[in-house]
Amino acid sequence: MTSRSPTPALLALALGYFGLGTTSLAVVGLGEPIGRSLHVAPAGVGLLVTVFALTFAVAAPTAPALLRTADRKKVLLLGLALLTVGGALGALVQGYGAMVATRVLGALGAAVFGPASSAAGAGIVAPERRPRALATVFGGMTAASVLGVPLASFLGSTLGWRPALLGVAGLSAVALVLVAVLVPGIPAGGPPTARAYRSALRTPGVLPTVATTLLFMAAQFTVYGVAGTYLAVRFGASAGWVSGTLLAFGVVGVLGNALAPRIGEHLGGARTVTLSLAGLGAALAALVVVPAEAVAGILLFAAWAFFSQMYQAPQQARLIGILPDHPGLVLALNAAALYLGMSLGSLLGSALLAPVGATLVPGLALLLLLVAGGAHALSGRATAPTPVAAPAPAPLHS
């Protein structure tokens, strides 16, 4: 690690995560023009998000094993290059099948870059600064929901969806250049072989911690994955109120992510995750019982965002602490769980919103979150330090 400040490198990694998050979700705001241009139904455009998420979930644990001997900086550059090329090709394709292929290519780049960027951010700072470094890097993903997706939607409505996707690809290209200039070389570390993965999953605390992430994200996306329709049906929200609610969600989420390290310094990582779970649970429970007023919806979504965005940085720091010899490996498992949870929650929300009704969907999400809380409790027990037994008294001699 060099003596220069790590902040510019962390911000470059955050910009890469911003490009990743915007690339994965930009098609949501561009669904209508993409559908018209490629002659595909809205459900087909929505499937582009699922294709990206599932590809990421499968590739994220595989990438560290395939690139196990490469310098981590080279891995970061490879991931951003694939993300950039996939995004640029997506702006040029003429058919739906080709668009799906570009989403797979971009997701492969995201799967290479995402876990590696978190590992790099943790690797270029002192151990006590890891939670703040991880919050900075992952803050790019949080900011993507505030600025990236609305920006892509605005560009799509003014310039067209193809220039919008080219602009998103340009962000990833800028991040690639900044990472190349600002991030120092980082050794590859221990090779994450299949045996290393098996060993990691047997390490006390890893499996329940990763399971917590999967269930936590599934609970959120059971509602958030259908947020527009949910807000309109449950609270009678107009299009303007929906946009305002999602903007408030993103802005307050950035604040929660930024404050997570400070809260973690006082509570510790495990208790900060507990607070995040409890706060999200309270918001979901309130969504079931509050009156159908749009103001109530925006306030509860804001509270939800604050607590939910406190989760990732301390959870990633906990995983690195559990398995410090293989940070890229364990973060890849967590990233895969994150995107699997997003896919599972979105599918559940889409399937259950009509038959169950908007009022009860947050209640179903709350059930998933309760299971996540149980997994978190198991992870805490598995990683709790073993009490040191008091020495036996010396035998008395007469």
Salt bridges, closest charged atoms under 4 A:
GLU32 OE2 - ARG36 NH1 3.19
GLU265 OE2 - ARG132 NH2 2.88
